[in-house]
Amino acid sequence: MNKRPRTSIGKAVVNVWQREVGELSARNFTHRVGGSEDLVLRLELYRKLEKHRGCVNTISFNAAGDILVSGSDDRRVILWNWETGKVQLSFHSGHNNNIFQAKIMPYTDDRSIITCAADGQVRHAQISDKGQVKTSLLGKHLGRSHKLAIEPGSPHIFYTCGEDGLVQHFDLRTGAATELVTCQPLDGRRSHMPAIHLNAIAIDPRNPNFFAVAGSDEYTRLFDIRKYKWDGSSDFGQPANFFCPPHLIGDGRVGITGLAFSEQSELLVSYNDENIYLFERDMGLGPNPVTTSPVSMGSDASEMSTDHQSEASPSTMPIDESSAPQVYKGHRNCETVKGVNFFGPKCEYVVSGSDCARIFIWKKKGGELIRVMEADKHVVNCIESHPHTTVLASSGIDSDIKIWTPKANERATLPQNIEKKKPRARGWMYRLSSPEDLMLQLFSLQRQRVSPERDGENSNDGQELLELIMAFQRNSDDSSEDGGDTSSQDDLFC
């Protein structure tokens, strides 16, 4: 006799009964409920947090989960009570340009905040008992500094990376920066690039000796800090391991925008103009990877498709499927530097924003896409998971932050034609902060006008040009009112 499949509600009832009779611990009960697909399918907009005056490039929860910290193009840091929507504290970071990352140091009573930004500065904000804020400069990168990573459980130690390819180690007890390594290209394909422009850094929570960095080439580099000699006597330039999907090895057109480690030490990697991949530790290429893939051998690069997701040639060499990384498809990551993250008490799901202004959620195991949520008017860049409950925070080109909780009465279903939806925003709509930006975007618009691919299309060039000029004027006005620096920004990095 066939048994009827147990529904999510049925499982929940059984779990409650098991908890009440002592067969299921409170911790395991929380994990089972928090990782329930039923809750993920009931996620709905709970609240908008509105105070910033520019793109919100970074959001993160404190360890307790009651405070959300955010940073923006307006160069301000805001601490929110996300449940009530009230601002607990707002202060100017001291940066001269867009904030890209802001995090609260653990075990500091939420009074120690570190930031990095488009001006390359790494800064420390200390909050007094009376709510006064003192900011100080800790270090600097030559170029934008996109991300920082805190050593798990440490109130003092963190790492940063930047477009100069440099990885730095900071200890707040000394206030000094240690330059660990500058990441170099592996071969001559990127000879024009003196260093790999780093976009992301992450630390393995199960073994904080390992940290990963990635940026403007196809490789994620894994370093072991134990190999660094603090007297500077050793060469720390050689990673302990490299990670890359086999079909992207040797592909000079891709880069990496986001990294994340799971609680199980799995490594999540998000590629621009490509997909998201999940690597187990044993899927690495070793410390000396082969830099030419079977895909590129015997092929002219000009003949290869620019659409990596749909037309990349398969490897001609056999690949063990059990050792191939899990792939997550459907979103679009072309316009901006997007993060990627895990979701759920045991990292059961993978989450990402998209150029089409939506949030994508996949099952980690198997890569099945289960949710696509309409989020912003423009691009979604940041998705952060609450440390304890089934709550998500998202932000991007819009000036607000959105909080998502599982309060919907009905379970959501996937929309139709997910991959056919075009992005809602153009790069020039995000941030134009100098005449040089305006001229570059006008030139780009002119090239699109004369592109053969646009023959026969209805053109809105006049309207686009008007919006472009108005966008530049708005940003110029905002900068003048704020009295801040108006250094040129590449729109890709909002």
N, C-alpha and C positions, 0 to 999 in steps of 0.2 A: 504494500500500500504506500503510495507516494505521500510524503509529508508536504503540507502547505508551507511555502516559503514564509519566513518570519518577516514582518514589516518593521520599519524603523520604529514606529510607535510601539509595536509589540516588544521589540528588543529593549526599548526604554523602560517599559513597565517591568520587564524581567529584571533589568539592572537595578531599578528602585527596590524591588522585592529582595534581591540578593544583598543589597546594601543594608536593608532594614534587619535582615536575619543574620547579618554578620558574615555572609559568604563573599562579600565584595568590600574591600577597604574604601574609605572615603576618597583617597587619592586616586585609586583605580577607577572609581565611579566617575570622578571629575574628568579623568582622561578619556573614558569611553564616551561620555556625553559631549565633552568639548570637541572631540574629533568626529562627531556624528555628521554624516552627509546631510541629514535632514536639517540640521542647523545651518549648514553652509548654503543650502538651497532656500533658506528663509532670511538670508541677510538682506537688510533693507536700510536705506538712509535714515539715520537716527538724528543727526544734527550737523549743521554747518558751523564752522568756527571762522568768523569773519572779523579781521582786524588788520591784516597785512595789506600793503599797497603795492604788491608786485607778485611775481611767480613765487610759489612756496616750494623751495628746492629740497627741503629736508624736514622730516618729522620723525620723532622717536619717543617711546614711552620710557618713564623711569622704571626702576626695578619693581616698585610696588604696583605700578600700573595705574595710579590715580592721576598722574600728571603727564601731559604731552608737551614736548618742547618742539618748537618750529623755528625755521630761519628762512629768510626771503631775499628777493632782489632789493627790498627796501632797507637791507642791512640791519634789520632789527631781529632780536631773539624774543620769542614770546613763550611763557609758561602758562599752559591752560589747565583748568579743571574741565576735562573733556565731557564729563557727565552733565555738568550744569551749563557748559559753554562759556563760562566766565574766565576772563584773563586774570591770572594770579600775579603776573609780573611781566612787564614789557620794557626792554632796554635796548639802546644802540650798542651794537657789538664792538665798535671800534674799527671795523673793516671799512675799506674804501670802495668795495665793490660787492657784487652778489654773494651772499652766504650760500655755500654748497652743502655743508654738513654742520650739525649742532647736536651734541650729545651730553647728557648728564652723567658725571662720573659716579659710579656706585659707592655706597657707604659714605656719602658726604652730606647726608640730610638734604639732598637736592640743591646744594649751594655751590657746587663746582661744575661749571659748564665749559666745554671745549668746542671750538669752532674752527673751520677752515673755509676758504673763500676764493673767489676769482682773482683777488689781488695777490694770491699766493701766501698770504699770512696765515699762521696758526696762532690762535689767541685763546686766552684763559679768562673766564669771567668768574669772579668770586662774589657771592651774595652775603651781605652781613645780616645780623639778627634783625636790623631795622629795615631790611629790604633795599639797602643801598648796594649798588653794583660797581665793582672796580674791575676794569679789564686791562690785560697786559699782553704784550707780544712775546710769544715763546720762541717762534722760529719763522722761517720763510722758505717758500719754493720759488724757483725761477719760472714763473708761469702759474696757471691756475692750479689750485689744490682741491681736488674733487671729493676725496673721502678720507675718513679716519676710522680707526678701529681700536676699541678699548680692550686691554687684556682682561679676560673674564675674571670678575671678582676683585679687581684692583682699583683702588681709589686714586692711584698715582700714575700708572703706566698706560700709554697708548701709542699708536703708530699713525703716520700720515703718508700719503702718496700724492704725486703731482705730475703735471705735464712735462716737467723736466726729467722724468723717469726716476726721480729720487724717492727712496723710502727712508723715512726718518723715525727714530725712536725717541720718545719724550718721557721724562720722569718729573712729575710736578714737585717732588721733594727737592730737586736740584734746579728746576727751571731751565735745564739745558737740553739741547737737541743733539742727538747722535746720528750722523749720516751713515746708514747701514750699507746701502747699495744703490747704484744707478743702473737700471735695466737697459741692456743694449739689444739691438736687433741680432737675430741669430745668423743672418746671411746677408748677401749683397742686395737682396730685393728691395730693401728699405735704406739704401745708402744715403738717401737724402735726409734721413732722420738720425740725428746723433744719439738719440735715446728714445725708448718706447714711452709714448705719452700715456701715463697711467691714469685710469679712470676709477679703479675699484681696488679695495683691500679688505680682507676678512681674516679673522683668526679662528682656528679650530677650537670650539668650546670644550671638547673632550681632551685635547692636548694643546694647550696654549703656546707650546714651543713652535708650532707650525703656523705660518701665516701665508696667505696667497695674495698675489697681485696680478692685475691684468689691465690691458689698455688697447693700444693701437695696432696690435698684431693678433694673430690667431691663438696665441698660447697663454694659458694661465700658468704662472710660475709659483711653485711652492717652496718656501724657504724654511729652514730649521734654525731658529735663533741660537740654539746651543752651539752651533758651529762658528758663531761670531766671537772673535777675540776682542774684548773690550779695550785692550791696549792698542788696537788698530794694527796688530802685527800680522793678521791673516787676510787672505783674499776671500771676501764673503760674496763675491759676484756670481758664484755658481749655484743655481737653485738645486734643491734636493730632488725635485721632480717637475715634470711638465705635463700639462693636460691639454688635449685638443681632440675633437672628433676626427676620425681618420680622413673623412672626405674634405676637411678644411685645411689639412696640413699642406703648406705651400701656397695657400690662397692669400695673395697679397691685398685682397679687396675687403676683407672683413676685419672687425675689431671687436672688443669686448666692452660692454658698458656696465655690467653688474655682476657681483659675486655674492654668494651666501653659503655658509656652512650650516648643516643640520645638526641636531643633537646627536646624531649617529655618525658624525664626521663625513657625511656625504657633501660633495662640492657642487653647487649649482652655479652655472655660467650662462649669462645672457649675451648673445651676439647681436650686433647691429646688422640690419638687412639679412637676418638669418633667424635661427630658432634658439630655444633654451635647452641646455643639456645638463644631465645629472650624472656625476662621476662618483664611482666608488674609489676608495684609496688605491686598490690594486689595478685601476684602469690607467694609471700614469704611463708616460712614455719614457720615464727614466730621466737621469740628469743630462743626457746627451741625445736629444731627439733627432730623427732624420727630418731634414727641412724640405724635402721634395716629396710630394705625394704622388701616388699612382694616377690621380686625377689630372695633374698638370704635366705628367711626362708625355712627350710627343704631341702636346697640344699647344696651339698658339693662344696666348691669353686673350687676344682680341676676339677670338672665335667663341670664347666661353660666355655663357649667358650671365647677365647681371642680376638675374632673379635667382638667388641662391636657393630659396626655399623650394622652388618648383622645378628648376631645370639643371641643378648641379649634377654632373655626371657621377655615376656610382664608381666606387673603386674597382679596379680590375683585379685586385688581389683579394683572396678570400678573407672575410672578417668573421671572427667568432662572435655570434650574436650575443652570447652570454657575457662577453666582455665589452660590448658596445654600450655607450652611455644611453640612458633613457632620454627621449626627445619630447619636447612640449611645443606644439604648433598652434597657430591660429591668430596670434596677436601680430602687431606691426611695430618694429623698433628701428625706425629710420631717422626720425626728425631730431631726437634729443638723446641725452645720456640717461638711460633708464636703469633703475635698480631692479632687483629681483629678490624674492623672499620665500620663506616657508611659512605655512599657516597651520595651526592646530597644535594641541598639547604635545604630540609626538611627531610634529612636522609631517602630518599626513597629506598636506596639500602644497602646491606650488602656486604662487600668485605673482602677477605682473601687470603693469599698466600698458597702455598702447597708444599709438598715434591717433587711433580712431576715437579717443576720449573714453575708452571703456576699461574695466577691470576684468582680467581673465583669471580663472581659477581651475587648476587641473588636479586630478588625483596624482599624488607622487608616484605611486606604484601603478605602472601601466600607461601613464600619460594621458588618461581620458579627460577631455575638457568637459567640465560639469556646470560652470557658471560663466556668464558674460554679463556684466552689469554696466548700464549706462551711468557714467560718473561725472565727467566735466564737460565744459563747452569745447575745450581744446585737448591738449595732450595730457595723459596721466603718467607721471614719472615715478612717484614714490608710493609704495604700499608697505605699511608697517603693521605687524601683528601684535595684539595685546599680549603681555607675558603670561597671563593666567586664564583669560576668558575668551570666548568666541566673539572677538571684536576686531575690526579692521579700521585703520585710518589711511586715507589717501590724499594725495595732493599733486600739483603739477603746474601747468601754465596759468590756471585760474588762481586768483588771489585768496581763495578760501581753502579750508581743510574740511574734508568730509569724514564723518564717523559712521561706520556701518555695524549694525547689531542684528541678531536673528529674531526680529520681531514681526515678520510678515505672517499673515494668516495662511497664505497659500505657498506651496513650494514652487519655485521658479523653474521655468523650462528654457532651454537654449533658443535664442532667436534664429531666424532663418538667414541663410546667405551671410554667415559670419565673416568669411574672408573676402567677400566682395564689397564690403562697406569701405568707402574711401575715408582717409583722414579728414577731420573737420578743420584742421588748422594748417597754416603755412608757416615756415620758419620765420619769415619777416614779420609775422603778427606777434611774435613772442616778446622780443626785446630789441629795440633799436636805440642805442645810446650814443651814437656819434655820426657825423656826416659820412665817415668812411663806410659804416654799416649801411646807410641809406644808399650810397652809390653802388655798393656790392649787390644789394638786393634789386636795385633798378636794372643793373647789368644782367642779373640772373633772370629777371622777368622778361627782358628783351630777348634773351636767348630762347626762352620758352615760347615766345611769340613766333619766332621764325623756325621752330623745331618742326621737322617733317612729320613727327608723330601727331602734330596738332592740326594737320590738314583736314578740313571738313568739320572741325569742331566749332561750336559756338564760343566765341571768345568774350571774356569779361575783363579784358586788359585795362580798360578805362577805369572800371570800378576797382580793380585790384591796385592800380597805380594810386588812385585817390585814397584807398584804405592804407596803403603803404606810407604815404606822406603824412596822413593823419596819425598813424601809429608812431612815427618818428616825432611828430609834434607833441603828442601826449607824453612820451617818455622824456622829451626834453623839458617839458613843463614840470613833470614830477621831479626830475633831478634838480631843477632850479629851486623849486619850493623846498626841497629837503636840504639844499646847500651842500650836497655830496659831490664826490668825484664822478665824472661822466666818462670814464675810460671806455674805449671801444670794447664791445662784447661780440663774440661770434654767437649768433642766435642758436647754434646747435646746443650750447651749454647752459641754457636756462634751466 
